[in-house]
Amino acid sequence: MKVIFFLILLSLLVAVGFLAAFFWAVRSGQYDDEYTPSVRMLFDDQTKDNNQL
């Protein structure tokens, strides 16, 4: 029975750690750019081709 309580406590600590990491990422601006990823595939690659006439 002690093992079950230990595992529950350990899983809660891990969950709180992931929640804290998520809030840190949001506050540090990791999710600020919402526009660029949605239109990045629409941009043409700008490569230099010397063989064009």
N, CA, C and O atoms as a printed pandas DataFrame, in Angstrom:
     atom_number atom_name residue_name chain_id  residue_number  x_coord  y_coord  z_coord
0              1         N          MET        A               1    0.824   -1.193    0.000
1              2        CA          MET        A               1    0.000    0.000    0.000
2              3         C          MET        A               1    0.872    1.263    0.000
3              4         O          MET        A               1    0.509    2.285   -0.583
4              5         N          LYS        A               2    2.009    1.168    0.656
5              6        CA          LYS        A               2    2.916    2.318    0.699
6              7         C          LYS        A               2    3.466    2.636   -0.687
7              8         O          LYS        A               2    3.709    3.796   -1.018
8              9         N          VAL        A               3    3.658    1.601   -1.488
9             10        CA          VAL        A               3    4.191    1.793   -2.831
10            11         C          VAL        A               3    3.196    2.572   -3.681
11            12         O          VAL        A               3    3.598    3.431   -4.466
12            13         N          ILE        A               4    1.914    2.287   -3.540
13            14        CA          ILE        A               4    0.887    2.996   -4.314
14            15         C          ILE        A               4    0.883    4.479   -3.952
15            16         O          ILE        A               4    0.809    5.333   -4.836
16            17         N          PHE        A               5    0.960    4.788   -2.673
17            18        CA          PHE        A               5    0.992    6.194   -2.257
18            19         C          PHE        A               5    2.254    6.889   -2.749
19            20         O          PHE        A               5    2.215    8.055   -3.142
20            21         N          PHE        A               6    3.364    6.176   -2.727
21            22        CA          PHE        A               6    4.618    6.737   -3.231
22            23         C          PHE        A               6    4.518    7.032   -4.727
23            24         O          PHE        A               6    4.948    8.093   -5.180
24            25         N          LEU        A               7    3.952    6.098   -5.496
25            26        CA          LEU        A               7    3.825    6.304   -6.937
26            27         C          LEU        A               7    2.846    7.431   -7.266
27            28         O          LEU        A               7    3.065    8.185   -8.213
28            29         N          ILE        A               8    1.785    7.547   -6.502
29            30        CA          ILE        A               8    0.839    8.654   -6.716
30            31         C          ILE        A               8    1.518    9.978   -6.420
31            32         O          ILE        A               8    1.371   10.931   -7.185
32            33         N          LEU        A               9    2.252   10.052   -5.334
33            34        CA          LEU        A               9    2.978   11.275   -4.990
34            35         C          LEU        A               9    4.025   11.604   -6.049
35            36         O          LEU        A               9    4.182   12.764   -6.430
36            37         N          LEU        A              10    4.733   10.596   -6.520
37            38        CA          LEU        A              10    5.742   10.805   -7.545
38            39         C          LEU        A              10    5.111   11.286   -8.858
39            40         O          LEU        A              10    5.653   12.174   -9.516
40            41         N          SER        A              11    3.981   10.709   -9.233
41            42        CA          SER        A              11    3.324   11.138  -10.474
42            43         C          SER        A              11    2.779   12.556  -10.343
43            44         O          SER        A              11    2.788   13.307  -11.319
44            45         N          LEU        A              12    2.311   12.934   -9.172
45            46        CA          LEU        A              12    1.857   14.310   -8.967
46            47         C          LEU        A              12    3.018   15.294   -9.051
47            48         O          LEU        A              12    2.867   16.386   -9.599
48            49         N          LEU        A              13    4.159   14.920   -8.520
49            50        CA          LEU        A              13    5.331   15.789   -8.601
50            51         C          LEU        A              13    5.793   15.953  -10.044
51            52         O          LEU        A              13    6.175   17.050  -10.452
52            53         N          VAL        A              14    5.761   14.885  -10.807
53            54        CA          VAL        A              14    6.147   14.970  -12.221
54            55         C          VAL        A              14    5.156   15.844  -12.985
55            56         O          VAL        A              14    5.558   16.647  -13.827
56            57         N          ALA        A              15    3.858   15.692  -12.694
57            58        CA          ALA        A              15    2.836   16.496  -13.367
58            59         C          ALA        A              15    3.002   17.972  -13.034
59            60         O          ALA        A              15    2.865   18.822  -13.914
60            61         N          VAL        A              16    3.290   18.287  -11.788
61            62        CA          VAL        A              16    3.512   19.683  -11.397
62            63         C          VAL        A              16    4.765   20.226  -12.072
63            64         O          VAL        A              16    4.805   21.398  -12.447
64            65         N          GLY        A              17    5.780   19.396  -12.231
65            66        CA          GLY        A              17    6.991   19.816  -12.932
66            67         C          GLY        A              17    6.714   20.151  -14.392
67            68         O          GLY        A              17    7.202   21.161  -14.898
68            69         N          PHE        A              18    5.935   19.310  -15.074
69            70        CA          PHE        A              18    5.588   19.591  -16.461
70            71         C          PHE        A              18    4.706   20.831  -16.569
71            72         O          PHE        A              18    4.846   21.607  -17.515
72            73         N          LEU        A              19    3.814   21.023  -15.629
73            74        CA          LEU        A              19    2.965   22.221  -15.635
74            75         C          LEU        A              19    3.800   23.478  -15.433
75            76         O          LEU        A              19    3.564   24.494  -16.086
76            77         N          ALA        A              20    4.765   23.415  -14.540
77            78        CA          ALA        A              20    5.648   24.559  -14.320
78            79         C          ALA        A              20    6.490   24.843  -15.564
79            80         O          ALA        A              20    6.699   26.005  -15.913
80            81         N          ALA        A              21    6.975   23.799  -16.234
81            82        CA          ALA        A              21    7.746   23.995  -17.462
82            83         C          ALA        A              21    6.879   24.607  -18.555
83            84         O          ALA        A              21    7.355   25.443  -19.323
84            85         N          PHE        A              22    5.627   24.208  -18.635
85            86        CA          PHE        A              22    4.720   24.780  -19.624
86            87         C          PHE        A              22    4.476   26.260  -19.354
87            88         O          PHE        A              22    4.529   27.074  -20.276
88            89         N          PHE        A              23    4.209   26.615  -18.101
89            90        CA          PHE        A              23    3.993   28.031  -17.774
90            91         C          PHE        A              23    5.254   28.850  -18.026
91            92         O          PHE        A              23    5.167   29.995  -18.470
92            93         N          TRP        A              24    6.428   28.277  -17.749
93            94        CA          TRP        A              24    7.673   28.984  -18.020
94            95         C          TRP        A              24    7.832   29.230  -19.516
95            96         O          TRP        A              24    8.265   30.306  -19.926
96            97         N          ALA        A              25    7.483   28.237  -20.330
97            98        CA          ALA        A              25    7.607   28.387  -21.784
98            99         C          ALA        A              25    6.645   29.438  -22.308
99           100         O          ALA        A              25    6.993   30.204  -23.207
100          101         N          VAL        A              26    5.445   29.484  -21.760
101          102        CA          VAL        A              26    4.476   30.482  -22.209
102          103         C          VAL        A              26    4.928   31.881  -21.815
103          104         O          VAL        A              26    4.820   32.813  -22.612
104          105         N          ARG        A              27    5.424   32.037  -20.617
105          106        CA          ARG        A              27    5.863   33.358  -20.156
106          107         C          ARG        A              27    7.125   33.840  -20.857
107          108         O          ARG        A              27    7.336   35.045  -20.990
108          109         N          SER        A              28    7.962   32.914  -21.304
109          110        CA          SER        A              28    9.201   33.326  -21.962
110          111         C          SER        A              28    9.008   33.578  -23.453
111          112         O          SER        A              28    9.960   33.953  -24.137
112          113         N          GLY        A              29    7.803   33.382  -23.968
113          114        CA          GLY        A              29    7.512   33.747  -25.342
114          115         C          GLY        A              29    7.685   32.636  -26.351
115          116         O          GLY        A              29    7.858   32.923  -27.535
116          117         N          GLN        A              30    7.648   31.397  -25.944
117          118        CA          GLN        A              30    7.833   30.296  -26.872
118          119         C          GLN        A              30    6.675   30.159  -27.859
119          120         O          GLN        A              30    6.859   29.621  -28.950
120          121         N          TYR        A              31    5.501   30.632  -27.497
121          122        CA          TYR        A              31    4.316   30.450  -28.330
122          123         C          TYR        A              31    3.781   31.772  -28.871
123          124         O          TYR        A              31    2.589   31.876  -29.158
124          125         N          ASP        A              32    4.630   32.776  -29.016
125          126        CA          ASP        A              32    4.176   34.089  -29.465
126          127         C          ASP        A              32    3.922   34.164  -30.966
127          128         O          ASP        A              32    3.018   34.880  -31.396
128          129         N          ASP        A              33    4.685   33.454  -31.762
129          130        CA          ASP        A              33    4.574   33.553  -33.214
130          131         C          ASP        A              33    3.493   32.603  -33.725
131          132         O          ASP        A              33    3.731   31.404  -33.870
132          133         N          GLU        A              34    2.323   33.136  -33.992
133          134        CA          GLU        A              34    1.213   32.316  -34.459
134          135         C          GLU        A              34    1.000   32.429  -35.959
135          136         O          GLU        A              34    0.312   31.591  -36.541
136          137         N          TYR        A              35    1.571   33.441  -36.603
137          138        CA          TYR        A              35    1.296   33.687  -38.015
138          139         C          TYR        A              35    2.264   32.960  -38.942
139          140         O          TYR        A              35    1.839   32.354  -39.926
140          141         N          THR        A              36    3.529   33.012  -38.647
141          142        CA          THR        A              36    4.550   32.511  -39.563
142          143         C          THR        A              36    4.424   31.019  -39.870
143          144         O          THR        A              36    4.507   30.655  -41.043
144          145         N          PRO        A              37    4.231   30.138  -38.894
145          146        CA          PRO        A              37    4.161   28.717  -39.246
146          147         C          PRO        A              37    3.007   28.370  -40.182
147          148         O          PRO        A              37    3.120   27.425  -40.963
148          149         N          SER        A              38    1.921   29.096  -40.125
149          150        CA          SER        A              38    0.779   28.761  -40.959
150          151         C          SER        A              38    0.963   29.168  -42.411
151          152         O          SER        A              38    0.313   28.605  -43.292
152          153         N          VAL        A              39    1.841   30.143  -42.685
153          154        CA          VAL        A              39    2.048   30.590  -44.061
154          155         C          VAL        A              39    3.440   30.267  -44.585
155          156         O          VAL        A              39    3.761   30.602  -45.725
156          157         N          ARG        A              40    4.261   29.629  -43.783
157          158        CA          ARG        A              40    5.634   29.332  -44.200
158          159         C          ARG        A              40    5.642   28.423  -45.425
159          160         O          ARG        A              40    6.511   28.564  -46.286
160          161         N          MET        A              41    4.700   27.501  -45.521
161          162        CA          MET        A              41    4.697   26.592  -46.666
162          163         C          MET        A              41    4.268   27.285  -47.945
163          164         O          MET        A              41    4.457   26.734  -49.029
164          165         N          LEU        A              42    3.699   28.476  -47.852
165          166        CA          LEU        A              42    3.271   29.194  -49.040
166          167         C          LEU        A              42    4.401   29.994  -49.682
167          168         O          LEU        A              42    4.292   30.388  -50.843
168          169         N          PHE        A              43    5.478   30.240  -48.951
169          170        CA          PHE        A              43    6.596   31.008  -49.479
170          171         C          PHE        A              43    7.433   30.141  -50.406
171          172         O          PHE        A              43    7.638   28.957  -50.139
172          173         N          ASP        A              44    7.915   30.726  -51.491
173          174        CA          ASP        A              44    8.809   30.016  -52.391
174          175         C          ASP        A              44   10.211   30.006  -51.803
175          176         O          ASP        A              44   10.640   30.963  -51.158
176          177         N          ASP        A              45   10.908   28.918  -52.038
177          178        CA          ASP        A              45   12.304   28.868  -51.632
178          179         C          ASP        A              45   13.101   29.783  -52.528
179          180         O          ASP        A              45   12.923   29.778  -53.746
180          181         N          GLN        A              46   13.969   30.560  -51.942
181          182        CA          GLN        A              46   14.758   31.505  -52.711
182          183         C          GLN        A              46   16.145   30.920  -52.927
183          184         O          GLN        A              46   17.075   31.164  -52.158
184          185         N          THR        A              47   16.255   30.141  -53.996
185          186        CA          THR        A              47   17.542   29.555  -54.338
186          187         C          THR        A              47   18.089   30.243  -55.571
187          188         O          THR        A              47   17.329   30.702  -56.423
188          189         N          LYS        A              48   19.383   30.312  -55.663
189          190        CA          LYS        A              48   20.031   30.938  -56.818
190          191         C          LYS        A              48   20.329   29.845  -57.830
191          192         O          LYS        A              48   21.012   28.865  -57.531
192          193         N          ASP        A              49   19.805   30.031  -59.032
193          194        CA          ASP        A              49   20.049   29.075  -60.107
194          195         C          ASP        A              49   20.791   29.820  -61.220
195          196         O          ASP        A              49   20.227   30.693  -61.879
196          197         N          ASN        A              50   22.032   29.470  -61.413
197          198        CA          ASN        A              50   22.880   30.148  -62.404
198          199         C          ASN        A              50   22.658   29.652  -63.824
199          200         O          ASN        A              50   23.182   30.245  -64.767
200          201         N          ASN        A              51   21.894   28.581  -64.000
201          202        CA          ASN        A              51   21.703   27.999  -65.320
202          203         C          ASN        A              51   20.510   28.577  -66.064
203          204         O          ASN        A              51   20.249   28.177  -67.199
204          205         N          GLN        A              52   19.780   29.502  -65.459
205          206        CA          GLN        A              52   18.624   30.084  -66.137
206          207         C          GLN        A              52   19.087   31.116  -67.172
207          208         O          GLN        A              52   20.080   31.813  -66.967
208          209         N          LEU        A              53   18.350   31.200  -68.288
209          210        CA          LEU        A              53   18.700   32.161  -69.328
210          211         C          LEU        A              53   17.872   33.402  -69.209
211          212         O          LEU        A              53   18.029   34.328  -70.006
